[in-house]
Amino acid sequence: MTFHQNSTPRSIPILDKKSPKLLNPARCMTENLHMTNKNTHSPDTSHSVVLMKGETQWRFAWKNGEETIAVKAITDIAKSTETDFDWFDAAMVCHEMTKITAKAA
């Protein structure tokens, strides 16, 4: 499993009339745009989930069969007080992982 955190500080006013969103909630996106066919499903297929929280982007990547390891790493990050990645973020990422795993099965 790989994990990357990117942060580019930028000042954005909270109440900007040009912006349709007043707050910047966390968003999850999957990067599996082309799911493999069930019959050609490879154990080496890699998947990833990107969580965007404010200006920070969290990218979690794993291969088939590494889901348990990935969830353990995600919970370890959520336990940490060194980042702003919290339990709600972990739940969102794990939910997206479950959706990917269900599609791939």
Helices and strands as residue ranges (DSSP letters): E 2-7, E 27-30, G 38-40, E 46-53, E 56-63, H 67-79, H 87-104
